[in-house]
Amino acid sequence: MSDRSEGPEGDSNKKKVKFKLPKKGQEVTLPLTISVDGLAKLLNVPNFHLLRKMRRIGMDKLANNYILSNEEAADIALEYDVVPIIPEDKGPELYPQKIPDDMSAHPLRPPVVTIMGHVDHGKTTLLDTLRSSSITATEAGGITQHIGAFSVDLKSGQNITFLDTPGHAAFSAMRARGANATDIVVLVVAADDGVMPQTKEAIQHALEADVPIIVAINKCDKPGADPSTIHNELLKHGIQTEELGGDIQAVKISALKGTGMDELAETIVTLAEVLDLRAEVDIPAHATVIESQVEKGRGSVASVLVKRGTLRAGDVVVAGTTWCKVRGMTDDRGKTVKSAGPACAVRVMGWKEIPRAGDLVLQAGSEQNAKDVVANRIEKRTNRERLATISELNDDRRSENERSESTREAEIAFRRAAASFKKGLRTTYPTKAEFMQKVSKADATSEASSEAAKLETPVVPIVIKGDVSGTVEAVSESLEKLPSSKIRINIIGTGVGPVTESDVAMAGAGSQGVVIAFNVKADKKTLSVAKREGVEVKTFRIIYNLLEDVEKMLVSRLPPTLVEEIRGEAIVQQTFDITLRAGLTTTVAGCRVTTGAVARSNKMRILRNGAEVHMGPASSLKNEKHDITEATKGQEFGISFDDFEGVKEGDIIQSLHYNEVPQKLN
């Protein structure tokens, strides 16, 4: 160690402080977060010296009670030539098994094919035809609002797992998950509609996931449809079909009539054979959560797509920060199955909590192992959240330090004033309150400005409940994208399952809160509580209805814009001073209406040489000593004002009406 003798920065009169620097190369273990004071003690150096080092490396606005992340603390420690040690984020964890370099020894598996495209282009109808079912009839508004996973046995005997993704703009994250969980993307484009916004987005997801694409040009049987134009439209977005010299196959179909479906199925099977899709079946299950929801009598249920290995009833699996002992599994037709191999989509029951859509599912060795892994993941998530709040925490401490400094300065000023009184330099003895009052006023001003900033933009607290986790996510993301410059949404809670009294209480904890229920309901008791608490419970089955209604609700909570309309004009021909009761006088302007009408109830503007000299209501409007409510074009009248006596001959009086126009969010 080297000896140092220094004083605090900018304080040359203070006594030098002797201390020793840490030994070069010394190892210092750092916690997740540490205060400036704590780091100074850990390095055994004075606080002022540590703060000086921090400023030297670009850190400012610092204080001893500020919180540092372990990475920030490591940067500071390096300035002292010590070796900072950040403990590894270890703990019980599950990892996917390495994929073998040679997969030829493992059996072939069915291809996973994701159907993607714009809303109402016929994706689900295509699946209906392939599996001879009627999914579309069960969907609100005829549009898909979940990821559906279906196993289809083709006439050739080949089995294919299809994922049907929503086409509406709100379900972008679902489409991205569909593209990343698949082997082949079938891009459905309606021949009568062409490439639309969600078609472009689906193309982007497929290209980013580096997944082979087959184009299905649907609705070719419609009058006026021209499938040939689709190839050129797709080319503009990076999809070069075989017709234009590319390697992407395009098949003309009519999903409704079933024409071209055999050719599409054959194209999928042929591409799957080329891809040589294989997977291990004798290893612990590796799967992906497609959807999750709460079902009455079943509890938390998740649809999962097995990627590798075999999932069996009784297995213990972990997904994100929840785990499950598989109590039962059913296929897409509701039939109970005991095991599911690669490329099989099954609904799994037995989850402790609802897993998130997109979570990786891995098999654990035991229930205790699963619990330990989940506990470790929750701890890591908590640590990340703690690190994310450091900035906000330091802002609070900065304000607290500034208040403490202001209080200290007020006390010093009080003591100096008291000393001045004793020396005869002050006639009255000071009171501490007069000095502390200045601090209180400054705090009040600061708090008031802070509150004013918060009140500038109205906030609507919202709780979102849905039938499955994917739709809750989609609704949340869509609402967060709404324009927020005039009024904004604060999503204070989300969840899967019916609306409960707790949801109502959460929304009511703010002011004028709203509960959005998507494909779920609230019972009579919950609705009664909501009515009592003044909380709106809005239920929806179709995503675009939800977004339109929420926009209307937000607009209704904005004060209307007042648009001025000049209803009439009059010219002042002469002015008179009239004596009122109690000896008071007032000026009356004798006028003639030149355009429109002048109404007693309207606000008046007085113009002189084109410039406004007064704006306000009229106190009286008369015609030949009779009170009137309105004077029309050509009519003469007398008018007076309570708070303005300066009207002159030749002035123009405008009669103003204000129309309330609803604001727009953008």
C-alpha positions in Angstrom: 0.0 0.0 0.0 1.1 3.6 -0.7 0.6 6.4 1.9 -1.5 9.5 0.9 -2.1 12.7 2.8 -4.9 14.8 1.2 -7.7 17.1 2.2 -11.2 17.3 0.8 -11.5 18.8 -2.7 -11.8 22.6 -2.6 -11.1 22.9 1.1 -7.4 23.8 1.4 -7.8 25.1 5.0 -9.0 21.7 6.4 -6.5 19.4 7.9 -4.9 16.8 5.6 -6.2 13.3 6.1 -3.7 10.5 6.0 -4.8 7.2 4.5 -3.4 4.3 2.6 -4.4 3.3 -0.9 -5.5 -0.3 -1.6 -2.7 -2.7 -2.6 -2.3 -3.0 -6.3 -3.8 -6.3 -7.7 -5.8 -6.8 -4.5 -9.1 -8.6 -5.3 -12.3 -6.9 -4.2 -15.6 -8.8 -4.3 -18.5 -6.5 -5.2 -22.2 -7.1 -4.4 -25.0 -6.5 -6.9 -25.4 -2.9 -5.7 -23.5 -0.8 -3.2 -23.6 2.8 -1.9 -20.8 5.2 -2.5 -20.2 5.2 1.2 -20.1 1.4 1.2 -17.6 1.2 -1.6 -15.4 3.7 0.2 -15.4 1.5 3.2 -14.8 -1.6 1.1 -11.7 0.0 -0.5 -10.7 1.6 2.8 -10.4 5.1 1.3 -12.0 8.4 2.4 -15.3 9.3 0.8 -14.0 12.5 -0.6 -11.2 10.7 -2.4 -13.6 8.2 -3.9 -15.9 10.9 -5.1 -12.9 12.6 -6.7 -12.1 9.4 -8.6 -15.7 9.1 -9.7 -15.8 12.6 -11.1 -12.5 11.9 -12.9 -14.2 9.1 -14.8 -17.2 11.1 -15.8 -19.6 10.5 -12.9 -21.3 13.6 -11.6 -24.1 14.7 -9.2 -22.9 12.3 -6.7 -23.3 11.9 -2.9 -22.3 9.3 -0.3 -25.7 7.7 -0.2 -26.0 7.2 -4.0 -26.4 3.6 -5.1 -24.0 2.1 -7.7 -24.4 -1.1 -9.7 -21.6 -3.7 -9.5 -20.4 -2.7 -13.0 -20.2 1.0 -12.0 -18.4 0.0 -8.7 -16.0 -2.1 -10.8 -15.1 0.9 -13.0 -14.3 2.9 -9.9 -12.3 0.1 -8.3 -10.1 -0.2 -11.4 -9.0 3.4 -10.8 -7.4 2.2 -7.6 -5.6 -0.6 -9.5 -7.5 -3.4 -7.7 -9.1 -6.4 -9.3 -12.9 -6.2 -9.0 -14.7 -9.5 -8.7 -18.3 -9.7 -9.6 -19.7 -13.1 -8.4 -21.1 -15.2 -11.3 -24.9 -15.3 -11.4 -24.9 -19.0 -10.5 -27.7 -21.1 -9.2 -29.8 -24.1 -10.2 -30.7 -23.8 -13.9 -31.8 -25.9 -16.8 -30.3 -25.7 -20.3 -31.2 -27.3 -23.6 -29.1 -30.2 -24.6 -26.6 -29.7 -27.4 -28.0 -30.7 -30.8 -25.9 -33.6 -32.2 -23.7 -32.8 -35.2 -24.9 -35.9 -37.0 -28.7 -36.2 -36.9 -28.9 -39.0 -39.5 -29.2 -41.6 -36.8 -32.4 -40.0 -35.4 -35.9 -40.6 -36.8 -37.7 -38.2 -39.2 -40.3 -36.0 -37.6 -43.4 -34.2 -39.0 -42.7 -30.7 -40.3 -44.1 -27.8 -38.3 -45.8 -25.4 -40.8 -46.9 -21.9 -39.8 -49.8 -20.3 -41.8 -49.2 -16.5 -42.0 -50.7 -13.6 -43.8 -53.0 -10.6 -43.6 -56.3 -10.7 -41.7 -59.2 -12.3 -43.6 -57.0 -13.7 -46.4 -58.2 -17.2 -45.7 -55.5 -18.7 -43.4 -57.9 -20.5 -41.1 -60.3 -21.5 -43.9 -57.2 -23.2 -45.5 -56.7 -25.2 -42.3 -60.4 -26.0 -42.0 -60.3 -27.6 -45.5 -57.1 -29.5 -44.7 -58.5 -31.0 -41.5 -62.1 -31.1 -42.6 -63.2 -29.0 -39.6 -64.8 -25.6 -39.1 -62.5 -23.5 -36.9 -63.6 -20.2 -38.5 -67.1 -20.6 -37.4 -66.0 -20.5 -33.7 -63.9 -17.4 -34.1 -65.2 -14.0 -33.1 -65.6 -11.8 -36.2 -64.3 -14.6 -38.3 -60.7 -13.7 -37.5 -58.0 -15.7 -35.7 -57.0 -14.1 -32.4 -54.8 -16.9 -30.9 -52.1 -19.1 -32.2 -53.8 -22.4 -33.0 -51.8 -25.6 -33.2 -53.2 -28.5 -35.2 -52.0 -31.9 -36.4 -53.2 -32.9 -39.9 -53.0 -36.3 -41.5 -52.8 -35.9 -45.3 -54.2 -38.3 -47.8 -50.7 -39.4 -48.5 -50.3 -40.6 -44.9 -47.9 -37.8 -44.1 -48.5 -36.0 -40.8 -48.0 -32.2 -40.6 -48.3 -29.9 -37.5 -49.8 -26.5 -38.5 -49.6 -23.3 -36.5 -52.3 -20.8 -37.5 -51.3 -17.2 -36.5 -53.6 -14.1 -36.2 -53.5 -11.7 -39.1 -54.6 -8.5 -37.3 -52.0 -5.8 -36.7 -52.3 -6.2 -32.9 -50.9 -9.8 -33.0 -47.4 -9.0 -34.2 -45.6 -10.8 -31.3 -47.7 -13.9 -32.0 -46.7 -13.9 -35.6 -43.0 -13.5 -34.7 -43.3 -16.5 -32.3 -45.0 -18.5 -35.0 -42.2 -17.8 -37.5 -39.5 -18.7 -34.9 -41.2 -22.0 -33.9 -41.6 -23.4 -37.4 -39.8 -25.3 -40.2 -41.8 -23.9 -43.1 -43.9 -20.8 -43.5 -47.0 -20.9 -45.8 -47.7 -17.3 -46.7 -51.3 -16.9 -47.7 -52.1 -13.9 -50.0 -55.6 -13.2 -51.3 -55.6 -12.8 -55.1 -58.3 -10.1 -54.9 -56.5 -8.1 -52.2 -52.7 -8.5 -52.8 -49.9 -7.8 -50.4 -51.2 -6.0 -47.3 -49.5 -4.6 -44.2 -49.6 -7.8 -42.2 -48.4 -9.7 -45.3 -45.3 -7.5 -45.4 -44.8 -8.1 -41.6 -45.2 -11.9 -42.0 -42.6 -11.8 -44.8 -40.2 -9.9 -42.5 -40.7 -12.3 -39.6 -40.1 -15.3 -41.9 -37.0 -13.8 -43.5 -35.6 -12.9 -40.1 -36.2 -16.4 -38.8 -34.5 -17.8 -42.0 -37.4 -20.1 -42.6 -38.3 -21.6 -46.1 -41.4 -20.0 -47.6 -44.2 -21.4 -49.7 -46.7 -18.9 -51.1 -50.4 -19.9 -51.2 -52.3 -17.5 -53.5 -55.9 -17.9 -52.2 -59.3 -16.8 -53.5 -58.2 -17.4 -57.1 -61.8 -18.4 -57.9 -63.1 -14.9 -57.1 -64.4 -12.8 -60.0 -61.8 -10.2 -61.0 -59.0 -11.8 -59.1 -55.6 -11.8 -61.0 -53.1 -14.2 -59.3 -50.4 -13.2 -61.8 -50.1 -9.7 -60.2 -49.2 -11.2 -56.8 -45.8 -12.4 -58.0 -44.7 -8.9 -58.9 -46.1 -7.5 -55.6 -44.2 -10.1 -53.6 -41.0 -9.4 -55.6 -41.0 -5.8 -54.2 -40.7 -7.3 -50.7 -37.9 -9.8 -51.3 -40.1 -12.8 -52.3 -39.0 -14.1 -55.7 -41.3 -16.9 -56.8 -40.4 -19.6 -59.4 -42.5 -17.8 -62.0 -40.1 -14.9 -61.8 -36.9 -17.0 -61.8 -36.7 -17.4 -58.0 -36.7 -20.6 -55.8 -39.9 -19.9 -53.8 -42.8 -22.0 -54.8 -46.3 -20.4 -55.3 -49.5 -22.5 -55.4 -52.9 -21.2 -56.6 -55.7 -22.3 -54.3 -59.2 -21.7 -53.2 -59.3 -22.6 -49.6 -63.1 -22.3 -49.5 -63.7 -24.7 -52.5 -60.7 -26.9 -51.8 -59.1 -26.5 -55.3 -55.3 -26.6 -55.3 -55.1 -28.0 -51.8 -53.6 -31.3 -52.8 -50.9 -29.5 -54.8 -50.2 -27.3 -51.7 -50.0 -30.3 -49.4 -47.6 -32.1 -51.9 -45.4 -29.0 -52.1 -45.2 -28.9 -48.3 -44.3 -32.6 -48.0 -41.7 -32.3 -50.8 -40.0 -29.4 -49.1 -40.0 -31.2 -45.8 -38.3 -34.2 -47.4 -35.6 -31.9 -48.8 -35.1 -30.3 -45.3 -34.7 -33.9 -43.8 -36.3 -32.9 -40.5 -35.1 -35.2 -37.7 -35.2 -35.0 -33.9 -34.1 -37.1 -30.9 -37.0 -38.9 -29.2 -35.1 -40.5 -26.3 -34.1 -37.4 -24.4 -35.9 -35.2 -21.9 -38.5 -33.0 -23.6 -37.7 -29.6 -25.1 -40.8 -27.6 -26.0 -42.1 -24.1 -26.6 -45.2 -22.6 -25.0 -47.6 -21.6 -27.8 -50.5 -20.3 -25.7 -51.6 -20.5 -22.0 -54.9 -19.8 -20.2 -57.0 -20.6 -17.2 -59.8 -23.2 -17.7 -62.6 -23.9 -15.4 -62.1 -27.2 -13.7 -58.6 -27.6 -15.2 -56.7 -24.6 -13.8 -53.7 -23.3 -15.7 -53.3 -24.9 -19.1 -50.7 -24.3 -21.7 -50.5 -25.4 -25.4 -46.9 -26.5 -26.0 -45.1 -27.6 -29.2 -42.6 -30.4 -28.5 -39.4 -29.6 -30.4 -37.1 -32.5 -29.2 -37.5 -35.5 -27.0 -40.7 -36.9 -25.6 -43.1 -35.3 -23.1 -45.0 -37.8 -20.9 -47.7 -37.6 -18.3 -46.1 -37.3 -14.9 -43.0 -35.5 -16.2 -41.8 -32.4 -14.3 -41.1 -29.4 -16.6 -40.1 -25.7 -16.1 -41.1 -22.8 -18.3 -39.9 -19.3 -17.4 -40.7 -18.7 -13.8 -43.2 -21.5 -13.3 -43.2 -25.3 -13.3 -45.6 -28.1 -13.9 -46.0 -31.8 -13.1 -47.8 -32.9 -16.2 -51.2 -34.0 -14.8 -52.7 -34.7 -18.3 -52.3 -33.9 -21.9 -54.8 -33.6 -24.8 -54.3 -33.2 -28.6 -55.9 -30.5 -30.7 -59.1 -32.5 -30.9 -59.4 -32.9 -27.2 -58.3 -36.5 -27.1 -56.2 -37.6 -24.1 -52.7 -38.6 -24.9 -50.0 -40.1 -22.7 -47.0 -38.9 -24.6 -46.0 -36.4 -27.2 -43.0 -36.6 -29.4 -41.2 -34.1 -31.6 -43.4 -31.7 -33.6 -46.5 -32.7 -31.6 -48.7 -29.9 -30.2 -50.5 -30.8 -27.0 -52.4 -29.0 -24.2 -50.6 -29.6 -20.9 -52.4 -29.4 -17.5 -50.8 -29.1 -14.0 -49.0 -25.7 -14.1 -48.5 -24.0 -10.8 -48.9 -20.6 -12.6 -49.7 -19.6 -16.2 -46.5 -19.7 -18.3 -45.9 -17.0 -20.8 -46.3 -17.6 -24.5 -42.9 -18.1 -26.1 -41.3 -19.6 -23.0 -38.9 -22.5 -23.5 -40.1 -25.7 -21.7 -37.4 -27.9 -20.3 -37.7 -31.1 -18.3 -36.4 -31.1 -14.7 -35.1 -34.1 -12.8 -37.6 -33.7 -9.9 -40.1 -31.4 -8.4 -37.5 -30.0 -6.0 -35.1 -29.4 -8.9 -37.9 -27.5 -10.7 -38.7 -25.4 -7.6 -35.0 -24.5 -7.2 -34.7 -23.5 -10.8 -37.8 -21.3 -10.6 -36.7 -19.7 -7.4 -33.3 -19.0 -8.9 -34.9 -17.4 -12.0 -37.2 -15.3 -9.9 -34.2 -14.1 -7.8 -32.3 -13.1 -11.0 -35.4 -11.3 -12.3 -35.6 -9.4 -9.0 -32.0 -8.4 -9.3 -32.5 -7.1 -12.8 -35.4 -5.1 -11.6 -33.4 -3.7 -8.7 -30.6 -2.6 -11.1 -33.3 -1.0 -13.3 -34.5 1.2 -10.4 -31.1 2.6 -9.4 -31.5 5.7 -11.5 -34.9 6.5 -10.0 -33.6 5.8 -6.5 -30.7 8.1 -7.0 -33.0 10.9 -8.2 -35.0 10.6 -5.0 -31.8 10.7 -2.9 -30.6 13.7 -4.8 -33.8 15.6 -4.0 -33.5 14.4 -0.4 -29.9 15.6 -0.2 -30.8 19.0 -1.7 -33.5 19.4 1.0 -31.1 18.5 3.7 -28.5 21.0 2.4 -31.2 23.7 2.3 -32.2 22.9 5.9 -28.5 23.0 6.9 -28.0 26.4 5.2 -31.1 27.8 6.9 -29.9 26.7 10.3 -26.5 28.3 9.7 -28.3 31.5 8.6 -30.4 31.4 11.8 -27.3 31.1 14.0 -25.5 33.9 12.2 -28.6 36.1 12.7 -28.7 35.3 16.4 -25.0 36.1 16.7 -25.7 39.5 14.9 -28.4 40.2 17.5 -26.1 39.5 20.4 -23.5 41.9 18.8 -26.1 44.6 18.5 -26.1 44.4 14.7 -29.7 43.3 14.6 -32.6 44.9 16.5 -34.8 41.8 16.9 -34.0 38.3 17.9 -34.6 36.0 14.9 -37.0 33.1 15.0 -35.9 29.8 13.5 -39.3 29.5 11.8 -38.7 32.5 9.5 -35.6 30.8 8.1 -37.1 27.3 7.9 -40.1 28.8 6.1 -38.0 29.6 3.1 -37.0 25.9 2.9 -40.6 24.9 3.1 -41.7 27.3 0.4 -38.9 26.0 -1.9 -40.0 22.4 -1.2 -43.6 23.3 -1.8 -42.7 25.0 -5.1 -40.7 22.0 -6.2 -43.4 19.6 -5.3 -46.1 21.8 -7.0 -44.1 22.0 -10.2 -43.6 18.2 -10.1 -47.3 17.6 -9.5 -48.1 20.1 -12.3 -45.9 18.1 -14.7 -47.7 15.0 -13.8 -51.1 16.6 -14.3 -50.2 18.0 -17.7 -51.1 14.7 -19.4 -54.2 12.9 -18.1 -53.6 9.2 -17.3 -56.2 6.4 -17.5 -55.3 3.3 -15.3 -56.2 0.1 -17.1 -56.3 -3.6 -16.0 -56.3 -6.1 -18.9 -57.7 -9.6 -18.6 -57.9 -12.1 -21.4 -58.6 -15.7 -22.2 -55.0 -16.6 -23.1 -51.6 -15.0 -22.4 -50.9 -14.3 -26.1 -54.0 -12.2 -26.5 -53.3 -10.3 -23.2 -49.8 -9.5 -24.6 -51.3 -8.4 -27.9 -53.9 -6.2 -26.3 -51.3 -4.6 -24.0 -48.9 -3.9 -26.8 -51.6 -2.4 -29.0 -52.9 -0.1 -26.3 -49.4 1.1 -25.5 -49.0 2.1 -29.1 -51.9 4.5 -29.0 -51.0 8.2 -29.3 -50.1 9.5 -25.8 -49.3 13.2 -26.1 -52.7 14.3 -24.9 -53.8 11.4 -22.7 -52.0 8.2 -21.9 -52.8 4.7 -20.7 -51.1 3.2 -17.7 -51.5 -0.5 -17.7 -51.4 -1.3 -14.0 -52.2 -5.0 -14.2 -52.7 -7.9 -16.6 -53.8 -11.5 -16.2 -55.4 -14.5 -17.7 -58.9 -15.6 -16.6 -62.2 -13.9 -15.8 -62.4 -10.5 -14.2 -62.3 -10.6 -10.4 -63.1 -8.2 -7.6 -59.3 -7.8 -7.1 -59.0 -6.5 -10.7 -61.8 -4.0 -10.0 -60.1 -2.9 -6.8 -56.8 -2.4 -8.6 -58.4 -0.3 -11.3 -60.3 1.7 -8.7 -57.2 2.4 -6.7 -56.4 5.1 -9.3 -59.1 7.3 -10.6 -61.6 6.5 -13.3 -60.0 3.2 -13.9 -61.0 0.7 -16.6 -60.9 -3.1 -16.8 -60.6 -4.5 -20.3 -61.9 -8.0 -20.6 -61.0 -9.8 -23.8 -62.9 -13.1 -24.5 -63.6 -13.3 -20.7 -66.4 -12.1 -18.5 -67.1 -10.8 -15.0 -69.8 -12.3 -12.8 -72.7 -10.3 -11.4 -71.1 -9.7 -8.1 -67.9 -8.3 -9.7 -69.9 -6.1 -12.0 -71.9 -4.8 -8.9 -68.6 -4.0 -7.1 -67.3 -2.2 -10.3 -70.5 -0.1 -10.5 -70.2 0.9 -6.8 -66.5 1.8 -7.3 -67.0 3.7 -10.5 -64.9 1.3 -12.5 -65.8 0.6 -16.1 -65.6 -3.1 -17.1 -65.5 -3.3 -20.9 -65.8 -6.7 -22.6 -64.7 -7.5 -26.1 -64.4 -10.5 -28.5 -62.9 -8.8 -31.5 -59.6 -7.0 -31.3 -60.4 -4.2 -33.7 -63.6 -3.4 -31.8 -61.5 -3.2 -28.6 -59.0 -0.7 -30.1 -61.7 1.5 -31.6 -63.7 1.6 -28.4 -60.7 2.4 -26.2 -59.8 5.2 -28.6 -63.3 6.6 -28.3 -63.1 6.3 -24.5 -59.8 8.2 -24.4 -61.2 10.9 -26.6 -64.3 11.2 -24.4 -62.1 12.0 -21.4 -60.3 14.8 -23.2 -61.8 18.3 -22.8 -63.3 19.4 -26.1 -61.6 22.0 -28.3 -63.5 25.3 -28.4 -63.8 26.6 -32.0 -64.7 30.3 -32.3 -67.5 31.3 -34.7 -68.4 34.9 -35.4 -72.2 34.9 -35.5 -72.7 38.6 -36.2 -71.1 42.1 -36.4 -72.3 45.5 -35.5 -70.9 49.0 -35.8 -71.0 51.5 -32.9 -72.8 54.6 -34.2 -73.0 56.7 -31.0 -72.3 56.3 -27.3 -74.4 57.6 -24.3 -73.8 57.8 -20.6 -76.8 56.6 -18.8 -77.5 57.3 -15.0 -78.5 54.2 -13.1 -79.9 53.8 -9.6 -77.8 55.0 -6.7 -76.3 57.7 -8.9 -74.1 55.3 -10.9 -73.5 55.8 -14.6 -72.7 53.4 -17.4 -71.8 53.8 -21.1 -74.3 52.5 -23.6 -73.2 52.0 -27.2 -75.9 52.6 -29.9 -75.2 50.1 -32.7 -76.5 48.7 -35.9 -76.1 45.1 -37.0 -74.2 44.9 -40.3 -73.9 41.1 -40.7 -75.5 38.1 -39.0 -77.1 38.5 -35.6 -75.8 39.8 -32.2 -77.1 37.6 -29.3 -77.2 38.6 -25.7 -75.9 35.2 -24.6 -72.8 35.4 -26.8 -69.4 36.7 -25.8 -68.5 40.0 -27.4 -65.3 41.2 -28.9 -64.7 44.9 -29.5 -62.3 45.9 -32.3 -60.8 49.3 -32.9 -58.9 49.9 -36.1 -58.7 46.1 -36.5 -57.2 45.5 -33.0 -59.0 43.9 -30.1 -59.6 46.3 -27.2 -62.0 44.2 -25.1 -63.4 40.7 -24.8 -66.3 39.8 -22.5 -70.1 39.3 -22.0 -72.7 42.1 -22.5 -74.5 43.3 -19.4 -77.6 44.4 -21.4 -79.0 44.4 -24.9 -81.9 46.7 -25.6 -84.1 48.0 -28.5 -86.1 51.1 -27.7 -85.8 50.5 -23.9 -87.0 46.9 -24.3 -84.6 44.0 -23.3 -84.0 41.8 -26.3 -82.1 38.5 -26.6 -80.9 39.1 -30.2 -80.6 41.8 -32.8 -80.6 40.8 -36.4 -79.1 42.4 -39.6 -80.1 46.0 -40.1 -81.6 46.3 -36.6 -80.4 49.0 -34.2 -79.8 48.3 -30.5 -78.1 49.5 -27.4 -75.4 47.5 -25.6 -73.5 47.9 -22.4 -70.7 46.1 -20.6 -70.1 45.6 -16.9 -66.3 45.8 -16.9 -65.7 48.1 -19.9 -66.6 51.7 -20.3 -64.2 52.6 -23.1 -66.3 51.8 -26.1 -66.1 54.5 -28.9 -68.0 55.5 -32.0 -66.7 53.5 -35.0 -65.8 50.4 -33.0 -66.8 47.0 -34.4 -68.6 44.6 -32.0 -68.4 40.9 -32.9 -70.9 38.4 -31.4 -69.0 35.2 -30.7 -70.2 31.6 -30.3 -67.9 28.7 -29.3 -68.6 25.2 -30.7 -67.3 22.2 -28.8 -65.3 19.9 -31.1 -64.1 16.6 -29.7 -60.3 16.3 -29.7 -58.4 13.6 -31.6 -55.7 11.4 -30.1 -53.1 12.3 -32.7 
